[in-house]
Amino acid sequence: MKKQTAVEWLIESLEKLEGHVEKGTISLDDYIFNIKWVKDQSKSLEKEQIIDFTRKAVRKIFDEDRQNPFNLEQYYNETYGK
């Protein structure tokens, strides 16, 4: 199963907020508050993903088979998709 990147999560969250604004289900103050929250959450998620991805990639590099070298781009695509 592919993981959602921080950028994908950010876009999805912003689109949901926009939908609430268009429907008039949230006030402008709530919208502004939520935008700040979404930004903070996406930064935190990105940090976690970078650390986790790097940790796993380093482990794979150390376990690397010399006949079949580790491909970082392929590992990224397997984790997050293209």
N, C-alpha and C positions, 0 to 999 in steps of 0.2 A: 504494500500500500504506500502510495506517494504521500509525502508530508506537504503541508501547505507552507509556503514561504512567508516570511514576515510581510513582504510587499503584497502578496496575494491576500493575506489576512487584512492588511490595511485598506486595500481597495474594496474588498467585500464589506468591511465595517463602514467605510465612508459612503458606499452606495446605500447601505441600510439606513444610515442617518439621513441621507438625501431623500430617501423614500418617506421617512417620517416627516421631514420638513414639507415635502410636497403635499402630503395628506393633512398637514396641519396638526399632527398628533403630538408634536413637541414645540416648546417655545424657543425663541431665539436664544435666550439665556441657557436653556438646557442643551441646545445644539452646540453652542460655543463651549460649554463645559465638557460635553461628550467628545468634541473634536480634540480637546486637550488630552483627555483620557486615552483616546484611541492613539494619538501620537506617542504618548508615554508607553502604552502597552506594546506598540509595534517596535519601539526601540528596545524594550526589554526582551521581547520575543526574538528579535534579530540577534541580540547579544547571546542569548541562550543557544540559538541555532548555530551560530558561528563556533562557539565553544564546543558544542556537542559534535558537530560535523568534523571539526579539526581533531578532536580526541579520537573519534572513530577512524578517521583517515590515517592518522599516525599509527594506530594499532594495525591497520591493514598494510601499511607500508612496511612495518617491522615483520609482519607475517608473509611478506611478499615472496612469491616463487620466482626464482631467477629466469625460469623458462617462460613465465607468464607474468610480466611486470604489472604492478598496480597502475591503473589509469584513473587519475583523480577526476577528470571530466566525466568519465563513464560512471564513477561512483556518485558524483553529484546528480547526474541524470537519473540514476536508479533511486536516489533519495528524494529528489524534488521534481523530477520530470524535466523535459526540455523547455 
